[in-house]
Amino acid sequence: MAKLVLLLKRRCVVHFNSQSQGTVKPKQFLENACTQLIRRYQLDYPKLPDNATTDGNFLSRLLGEVSAKLGGKELIIVVDALDEVDLTSQSSGSNVLYLPDALPDHVYFIVSKRPKSLPLPNHQVFDLMQYSAESLADVKVYIDKRTSNSASIQNWINHQNLQREQFVAAVAEKSQNNFMYLRYVLNDIDTGSYSDVTLNDLPRELEGYYKKHWVQMMGRDDDPLLEMKVKIIYVLSKAREAVSRGWIAKSVGETDFKVQQVLRKWDSFLRQQQVDGEIRYSIYHNSFREFLEKDETVQSAGINVEELNRNSINNRIEGAPL
């Protein structure tokens, strides 16, 4: 979807949902999309009306106004990762993100989601899984370009006594056409994380990559921090937004200092962001979070995260930091 925005030369309205960044609310989409429309088409709204983000009515009104000004041109609205939207924060029975049931002339939405049933208006499906040959060709081009731009990857290939074509074909096959896998594995080769790993031992598919992550995060079986690590991963995989070290410590019943010891070792596995002057943490990508949610060891931690999430909402209402 990011590539699509570039192909359109950014002449579109854009919204990227991201669970790890806390961008999952319909209110955020409506505010973002409406603001872009007003600015791009110079609509007569000095500020958003108070009810602009409560449902899709104001967005539909703006789309009608823009349609009248297009003069035969097209308005394209790109919305990524509908599967990461928090449906509990919108009215029951409404379309995801309050997407309109009908569009005015020359207005188009291009949206993406993983295979998940969502409340959507009438739409035309373009299933990328039906284009495996084209995807494989794109994967090989991506690997070859990434290799050309990295002396470290080229040295890794030479150290393995491989031909570049052999490397490209093998990594493409292991990726199963998953670009997220390619991004992580090729970066790990580039940074030297796989200096002692052979081509055959590279993880297979994204889940195989995540399993290696899990082993690295947990460390040795006799690690005295092992139980706490499992609890920390559990609350991070269940938390609905980025959370502070203090919130994590309270959730797992440990001190800030001990939690900080663990978090420092996990820099490459967590996303860190500054919010209100403090660092907050989240699992770096939603697919990794879902992998952790399915892990039996993680789920055995037995922490009531629903209660924790309710407490985090209460803390925000009261003005206390997460």
N, C-alpha and C positions, 0 to 999 in steps of 0.2 A: 504493500500500500504506500509506503514511503517512496518507492521507485515510481509508482503511478503519479504521485504528487510532482515528482521531478519531471516526468514525461509531459505533464500538463503545464510545466514551467510555472508552477505554483499559482496558476490562474484558476483557483478553486477554493472552496471553503473546506477546512480540514479539522478533524477532531480525532485524536488518538486516545482510546481508553487504555488504562494501564493499572492493573490491580496493585502492582508493587509500588507505584507512585501515588496511589490513592485517588486516581482519576477514574472513578467508576459510577458516579452519580448522574442521573438525568439532569439535575440542576446545573452541573458543570458543563455538560454538553450544550444545553439550551443557552446558557450565558455566553459560552464561547462562540457558538454558531451564529446567534443573533447579533452579537457584537461585530463579528466579521462581516456579516451581511450589511449592517448599517454603515460601517466604515467603507467597505468596498464599493457600495452603490450609492453612497451619500444620501441615505434615507433621513427623513426629518424626525429624528429621535435624539435629543440632546443626551438622554440617558435611558437605560432600560426601564420600562414600567415595573412597578412592584410585583405584578403577577406574571412577569415574562417567563419565569422559570418554574412556575407551579404546574404547568401542563404544556401541551404543544400548540395551544391556540395562537399565541403571539408569533411563534415561529411560522405557522401556516400563513398568518397575515403578511409577514415579511416576505415570504416566498411569492405570494400573489403580487405584492408591490414590485418586487424585483423582476418577476416575469413580464410585467407590463413595460419594463425599461430595457429589456434585453435586445429588442430590435432584431429578432431572429437568431441571435447568438444563444449559447447554452450556458446554464449555471450548473456546475457539477459540485456536489458535496461529498467528500470522502470521509468515511467514518470507519475506523479500524477496531477490531477486537470486541464485537458486540457480546461475545461469550463472557467477557470479564465485567460486564455491567452488573451492578448491584440492583437486582429487580425488586428487592424488598423496600427500596426507597422511592418507589413510584406506585401509582394507583393500580389496584388489582384489575386485570383484564386489559390494560392499556398496552400498546405496542412498546417494545423495548426502546428506551430513550424518548418515548412519546413521538416516534417517527410518524409522519402524517399518513393517513390512509390513501389519500389521493394527492397528486402533484399537479401544479399548473403547467402550462405549455413551456417546453424547453428547459425544464428543471429536472435534474436527475440526481439520485443518491447512488453512490457506489459504496457498499458496505462489506465488511469481512467478518467471518466468525469461523470458529472450529466446529466440527460436527456436533452440534448441540441444539436441541429443540428450543426455540425462542418465539415469543409473541411478535410476529412481524406482519406488516401489511402485504398485499399482493406484490410479488417480486419475481424476477427471473434469476434462476440459480446458475452460476458458473462454477462447476465443481472441478477444482484444480487436480483432484485425485484421478480424474479421467484423462489427464494429459501427462502420463508418466514418461513417455519418450521425450517430450519437449522439456519437461522438468529435469530429466537426466542430462540433456544437452546443456541446459542452463547451469546445472550443478558443475559440470566439467569445465565450462568456461570460467565459472567463479573460482574453482580450485586453481586453475592454471594462472589466472590473473593474480590471485592471492600469492601464489608461489613466486611469480615473476617479481612481485614487489617486496619479497622477503629473502634476504641473504641467509637468514637463520633456517628457514624451511628448505632452501636449496642445499645448505650444508647438511641438514638432517637427511635429505634424500641421498646425497652423495655418501654419507657415512653408512647408510644402509645398503650401499651398492645397488641402488635402484635407478631405473630410467624414469624421467619425469612422467612419461605417458603411463607407465606402470603404476606410479604413485597416484596419479589423477584417477585412473580407473578403479583402483582399490579403495581409495577414500570415498569416491562417489558411491561405490557399491555399499560400503559400510554405513554411509549417511542415510540410505533409503530416501534420498531426495529431500532431506530435512536441512534447510539452510541454517537453522539454529544450531544443529550439530556441527556443521561445517565451521560456523563462526567460532564456537568454543574450542573444538579440537585443533583447528589450524592456529588459533591464537596460542594454545598451549604448546604446540610444536614450536611456534615462533619465539615464545618466551623461555624455552628450555625445559618446561615442565615434563616433557616426554623424551628427554635426552637419552634415557636408558631403556626406552620402550621401542620394540620392533614394530614394523608395519602390521604383522599378524596380530600383535597384542593391543593394537589401538582398539578402544571400545567400539562396539557395534551398535549403531542406532543411538538415539538420544537417551533412551532409558539406560543403556549400557554406560554411557558417559555419566549420567547422574549417579549410577551405582558406584562408580569410581569416586565421584564427589563425596558420596555418603561415607565411604571407607576413610577417605582423607579427613573428613570433618570429625569422625568419631575417634580416630587414632587407635591406640593399642587397647586390647581388651582389659588390661590391668590399669588403665588410666584412672586415677582417683577422681577425676572430673567427669567420668563417663556418664553417670546417672544424671548429673546436672546438664550435660550437653544434650541428652535426649529430651529433657524437659524444656530446655531453651528452644530446641528445634521444634518441639510440639507447639509451643505458644506462638512462635514466629510463623509456623505454617497455618495456624488457625486465625491469627490476628487479621482484622479486615483492613488495616492500614499500617503505615510505618509507625513503630513504637520506640520509646526511649529506653535507655539502659535501666533506668529506675523502675519503669513499668515491668520490664522483663524480670528484674530482681524480685520485685514484689510478687509477681505471678508464680515464680518457681520457688519462693521462700528462701532466697539466698541473698548475700550481700552484694552491693554494687561492685565491689572490688573483685569478687570471684567471677561475677558475670562478665566484667570487663576483661578478665584473663582469657575467657573463652572467645569473646567477640573479636579480640585482637588477632586471634589465630584464624579467624574466618573472614578476613578482609576480602578475599577473592570470591567468596560465596554469598556475600550480602551486599545489598544496595544501601548506601548511607546518604542521608540528605539532611541539610540544615533546616529546621523548622523552629521558628520563634527562638532562635539563638541556641538550640541544642541539637545534638546529633540523634537522628532516629533511624531505626534499622528495619529492613524488610527482606524477604527472600528475593533474589535478584530477578527472577522471572517466574511468571505464573505457572509454567509447565513444570519447573523444578519444585515449586510449592505443592503442586498436585501430586507429584511423585512422592514427596515426603509425607503428604497426607495419607497415602496408601500404604506406607511402610508400617509393618506390624510392630516393630520395635518402638517407633515414634508414637503410635496410637496407644501403646501400653502405658504411656506416662500417666494417664488418668487424671488430667487436670480439667476442671470445668471452665473451658474457654468461653462458652456462651455467657457465663457470669462475668468473666473478665472483660468481654467486649461490652457488656452492659455497663460495667464499672467505668470503662474508658469513655463511654458516651457521657456518663454522669460527670466524669472529671472534666470533660470539655465544657459541659454546661456550667460547671462551677468555676471554670477558669483555671483549673489545675493542669499542669503538663502531663502528658501521657508518660 
